[in-house]
């Protein structure tokens, strides 16, 4: 095992961050200056806060891409315990310190504010990647695999759901399900868990009248214009009026108190109005690049923990973006989720950039060692099959033979040559 980084960071992924983060700062200002001036008498109110979060995020990303990703594994339990504590605080602190738009998902102390559910996305990825990579063959057992995994995921999602944040709960379930599948879980277990999750999701919709209204507004937003359909309708107006090239930066009309949450949940609609179809395609392309580079890093990761960690981070960023875009375009019912790197939200931006920094660090270890030999604390017979992880994430339908890293191939060749000489 070597502690030196073998490669440069993934430059296409780094370049994508160089496009999305500055674009997000510009769009937060463009979408928020009217509401900021009307509410806080400062048209740069949200922009300054987003800029501070971006600077913190850049520092976090640069630090994370230098910190060995295996360090996060040592503190996975501590990170999860701290996250559960923060999520619990959102439920027991006064509502004036935690509530926003009907959801208790914030912690505000003076001018400082944070959103623990955004922290939970990253810490949960780190924790389940560590936990699943240690299960080995036990993962296919209900008692040692599915049951404790469902319990862990249920505790985190339950705390988030008690704060009435269904959107984040859906993202957490998607992240957990994808990482669990990639780790080599039994397909029957996954199908059964998916059915239970679908039933629970449907029950959560039926017990809340406002969620039923959102479903009705999704089916016909114009028929519910005075209620839950108001935001979807004006999001569609914004996208439609942008045309191919948009009306020009800063010239969007829907942000003038027509489109609610224009700088947060609905910022994609403002991008469509000001930059047109080409602008929205640029955003979609950036997230496709993140998806491709992230899964490429996961497929070539030097050990199972790195592979699962890269998979979870990629699934989080890409699927949250897909959900946000699908909501704005009324492909799915409305749910309050930010568009990563673009929407206003300091905790979301900073944690997303730290997550990308971890991805960049994993990319620097590609080719730096032998799969499965990084964590000596795990018994060899309980280590997951790295080749099976690679097949799932890097196109197993095209290459069904186990793939070794460069170091692995050299070690294999040395062993073969040694066996020939002994004969």
N, C-alpha and C positions, 0 to 999 in steps of 0.2 A: 504494500500500500504506500502511496506517495501523497504527501500533503501539499505538494506544489500544484498550482493550477496549470492544466495542460493546454488550454485553448483560450482564445479571446472570447469575450461575451458575444452573444448572438446579436450581431449588428442590425439585421432586419427588424428584430423585435425592439431594439433600442431606438431605431429610426422611427418606428411606429409610435412610440411614446413621444418622440420629438415632434410628431404631427398632431397627435390627439390632445396633449396637455396644453400647448399654446392655443390651439383652436378652442379648447374648452374655456380658457380664460377670456378670449375675445367674445365668445358666445354668451358667457355668464354676464359680462358687462352689457352686451347688446340686448339681452333678454330681460335684464333686471333693473336698468337704470331708472326707468319710470316708477316702478313699484318701490325701489329703494329711496327715491327722492320723496315720494308721497308718504312713505311710512317712517323713514328715518331722516329725512331732509338732507340726504347725502346720496347722490347718484352712484358713488363708488363704494357704498356700504358693503354690498355683497362681493364686489370685485376685489377689494382689499383683503377680505377674509379668505377668499378663494386663492388669492396670490400667496398669502402666508401659508396656507395648506399645501399649495404646489411647491413652495420652497422647502417646507418640511418633508414633503413626499420625495422630492429630488434627493435631499440628504439621506432619507431612509432608503431609497432605491440604490443609491451609490454605496451606502454602507452594507446593505443586504447582499449586493452582488460581490462584495469582498469577503463577507463572513461565510465560512464553510457551512453549507446547508445542513450538514450533520449536527451542527451545534443546536439547531432548532429541535432536533429529536430529543436531546437531553432535557429540554425544558418543556416538552409537550404537555405533561401533566400539570406543571405549574401554570402554563399559559391558559389551559382549559379551566383550571380552578379559579384563576383571576377573572376570566371571562364570565363564568357562572356567577361570581360575586357581583360583577358589574351589572349583569342582567337582572339579578335579584334586586339590586338597588333601584332600578327603574320602576319596580313594582311597590317598593316600600317608602320611597321618598315622596314628599308632597307633589301633587299633580302639577303645581306651578313650576316645579323644577324638572319635570319629566315629560309633560304632555305637549304634543304638537299635532294638529290636524286629526285629533281623535285617537292617536296612538301614543302609548307611553313607552317611548323608545329613546329618550334623551336623558342626559344628566347635565344640568346647568348649574354652575356656581359662579355668580357674578357675570363677567363677560366671557368666561370660559364655558364651552359646551362640547359635548362629545356624544357619539351614538354607539353604545356598546354592541348593538346588533351587527354593525359593520366590522367591528373587531372580531366578533364571533365567527364570521365567515373565514377569516384567515386562520384563527386559532383552531377551529374545528377541522380544517383541512390538514393542518400540521398534526393534530392529535390522531385523527382516524388514519392518516397515512402511516404514522408510527405504529398504531395498534394493529392495523390490518397486515402490515409487512411482517409482524412477528407471529401471526397466527399459523402460517404454513398450511399444512393439510387440514388443520383443525377448522379452517374457515368454512369448509363444506358441511360441518356438523352444526346442527341447529343449536345445541346447547352451548357450544364454545364459539360459534360464529355468528349466526343470525340474531339470536336472542340478546346477547350483550351489546351487539352493534346497534340493534333497534332501540335498546334501552338508552344507550348513550345519545343517539340522535334524537330520541324522543324527549329527553330531559332538556336539551338545548332548544329544540323547536317548541317545546311546551312553554318555556320561559318567554321566548319571543312571541308566541301566540297569545300568552296572557297579556301582553302589551298591545294586542290588537294589530299586529303587524303581519298580515297574511302573506304579503309579497315576499318579505325576507324569509318567512317560513318555507315558502315554495322553493326559493333558491337554495336554502340549506338542504332540503330533501333531495333536490336534483343533484347537488354536489355529492352528498352522501351516497346516493344510489349509483352514480357513475363510478365513483372510486371503489365502491363495494363490488360492482360488476367487473371492473378492470382487475381487481385483486384476485379474481378467480372464484367468485362465489357460485354456488349451485343455482342454475337457472330457474329451477322450480321454486327455490326460496325467493329469488328476485321477483318472479311472477306473483307469488303469494303476497309478498310484502307490497308490491305495486297495487294489487287489488285492495288490500287493507288501507293503503295510503289514499287511493282514489275514493274509497268509501268515507274515510275521515274528512277528506276535502269537501266532498258533497255535503256531508253533515254540517261542516262549518259554514257553508254557504247558506244552508236552509235555516240555521238558527239565528242568523242576523239579517234583519230586513234590508239594511242598506246594501248588503252583498247581493241580495236578490234583485234589488233595483239596478245594480250594476250589470247583472246578467241581462235583465230586460233592456237596458240601455245599449248593451253590446249588440243585441239582436236588431234593434231599431233605434239608434241614437236620436234621430230627428223626432220620433214620437215622444221622447222623454227629454226634450230640449230644456224645459224649465227645471229639470232635476238632474239625475245622474248622467244624462246625455249631453249636458252643456259643454263639459270639457272635451269629450270626444268629437263633438260637432265642430268646435272651433279649432281643434287640432287638424281635422280634415280640411277646414277652410284654409289654414296656414299652409299645409302641404300642397293643396290644389292651386293656391294663388302664386306659388313659387315658380311654377312652370319648369322649364328645362334649366335655365340659368339663374333663377331667383330674381327678387326685386332689388337686390343690393344689400350689402352689409349695413346694418343699422336701420334699414328701411322697412322692416316687418311691421305690419299693422296689428296683428293679433296680440302682440305683447302689450299694447296700450289698454290694459285692463279687460281685454276680451278673453284671453286664454289663461285660465288659472294655472298657477305653478309653472309659468313659462320658463323660468330659469332652473327648475329642478326636474320634475317628472316629465315635462313636455318640451324639453329643450330641443329634442330631435325635430319637432314640428317647426320651431323657429329656424333651425338650420335649413330645413326644407324650404321655408318661405324666403329666406335671405339668399341662399346659395342654390336653390332649385334642386332638381333631380340629381344633377351632377354632384352637388354637395352631399346629399344623402348617400349616394353611391360611394363617395370617398370614405364616409364614416363606416359604411358596411364593409368596404374593402379592408379598412384598417383592422376591423375585428376578425375578418377572415384570415388576415395575416397573423394575428395573435393566435387564432385557433390552429393554424398550420404550424407555426413555429413552436407553439407550446406542445402540441402533440408530437412533433418531431423531436423536441428535447426529451419528452417523456419516453418515446420509443427508443432513444439512444442513451437513456440514463444509465449511470454506472451501477446502480443497485436498486432493489425493489422499493425502498423508502423514497428515493429520489424520483422514481417513476410514478409512484402514487401521488407524491407531493406535486409534481409538475402537472399531472392529470387533474387533480383537484383544483389547483389555481386556474388552469386553463378553462375548466368547466365552469367555474364561478364567474370569471370575467365575461366569457363568451355567452353563456346562457342568460346572465343578467342583462346583457346588452340586447340579446334577442327578445327577451320578454319585454323590455322597455320599448323597443322599436315596434313589436307586435301590438302593444297597448296603444301607442300613439297612432298607429295605422288601423286601429280597431279590428285587428285580426284575432285578438283575445280580449276578454273583459278587462276593464280598468283595474289596475292595482298600482299602488304607489311604490315605484322602484326608480332609482336614479340610473342614468346612463353612465357607466364607468368612464372616468377621465374627463367627461364633458359636463355633466350636471353639477350644479352648485351643491356642495356638501364637503366640508373639510375632512371629516373622518373617513368618508368613502374614498375621496381622492388620495389621501395619505396612505391608507391601508392597501388600496389597489396598487399604488406605486411600489410599496414595500414588497408586495406579492410578486410583482414583475422583477424586482431586484433578486428575489430568491430564484425565480426562473433563470435569470441571467447567470447566477452563480452555478446552478446545475449545469447549464450549457458550457461553462468553463471547465467542468470536470469530465465532459464526454471524452472517452479515450484515455482517461487517467488512471484506470485500475481495472480489476477483474470483478465482474458482476457478483454481488453477494458476499464479497470479502471485506466490506467496509465495517460492518458491525460485528465485532468478535464476541459481543455479549450474547448474541443469539446463537443457539445451538444449530449446527449444520443441518440436522434432520428436521428442524422446524422453520428453516428459511423458505420463503416462497420461491417458486420457480420463476426466475427472472425471464427466461425465454418465453414463458406463457404470457407474461405481462407485455413483452415486446410484441408478440403476435397480435394481441388484442389492440394495441395502440398504434402500431406502425404498419398495419395492413396484413394481418395474418392470412387473408385470402390470397395474397400475392406471394407470400413467402412463408411456408409452413415449417421450415427448418429453423431450429434455434439459431439466433444470431449472437455472436460474441463481439465484444469490443476489440479494438486493435490489440490491447494488452492480453485479452483472453485468447485471441488467435495465436499470438506469439507463445503464450504459455502452453497451449495445446500442441503447437508444433514442436516445442522443446520436449514435451513428454513423449510424443510419438517418436522423435528421433532418438531419445534415450532408450526407448523400448527396443528399437531396431538394433542399436549398438549392443545392447545386452544379449540379444539373440546371436 
